[in-house]
């Protein structure tokens, strides 16, 4: 959903702790910290440091925050996330 440096930042981390191919969805994952057991502490620090750096950029740059917001909105209203775009793709898929 995020386009790096256009609608937001993608944070680099060596962990894939939000990917659960072996679980069925359970809203208690976060509350019970089931995912956290798979993290190594040093990897957690790498991702956290990258997050802090990106947040500092956003905190200090109002124009960039507004640009990301506007780009995201434009994408949702007129771009590849819009209902018009999705309906056109569905129409093209099923017209034959």
N, C-alpha and C positions, 0 to 999 in steps of 0.2 A: 504494500500500500504506500510505502514511503519511497520516494525517489531521492537518493542521497544527494545532498547539496542543492536540491530543487524544491522539495516539499518538506524537507527535514534532514536529520542526520541519521545514518545507520551507524550504530555503535559497534566497533570491533571488539570481539571477545573470542577466546579460544573455546568457550563452552557453548553447547547447544542445549542449555537447560530448559528452554521453553518448548522443546520438541519432544512430544510424547507418543511415538509410534506404538509403544507397547502398552499404553493405558487407554481405557475408554474415558471420555471426558468426565471429570469429577470437580465440582466447584470448590471442594475442600483442598485441592492441591496446594494452593498458595497458603491458606490458613494453616495447614498441617506441615508445610514446608517439605512435602514429599520430594519435590524436585531438588531441594537443597542438598540432599544426601549425596547426589551425584557430582557436586562441585568440589574441586580441589581449592584450597584456600588461596594458593598463589594465582590461580586462574580467575578467581572471584575478584582479586585485587586489580588484575589487568583490566577486566571489563569495567570495574568501578572507576578506575582512573580515567579511562577513555570517556565514560559518561560524564564525569566531572569536567573534563576539558571541553566537551561539547556544550554542556550547560553554561559554563563560563562565557563561551562565545555568544550564546544566545542572550544571556543576561546583559552583556555589555553592548549588544548590537540590536537596537530596536528596529532598524531598517531591515535587517536580515529576518527577524521574527515576522515582521509584517509581510515581507516578500514570500517567505515559506507559507504563511497563512493564505495569502492571495493565490499563490500557485496551486495550493491544495484545493482551495475553493473553486478555482477555474477548472481544475481537473474533474471535480465532482459535478459541476454544473454543465460544462461544455465538452469535457474531455472523455478519456477512456473509462471513467468511472460513472459517467452519466447514464441515466435511463435511456435517453435517445440513442446513445452509442450501443448500449447493451441490446436494445430492441432491434436496431439495425443488424447487429451481428446474428441475433436469433432469426430474424427474417431471412437473411442471406443463407443461413444454415438450413432452414426448412422450406425455402421456396421451390426447391426441385422435387 
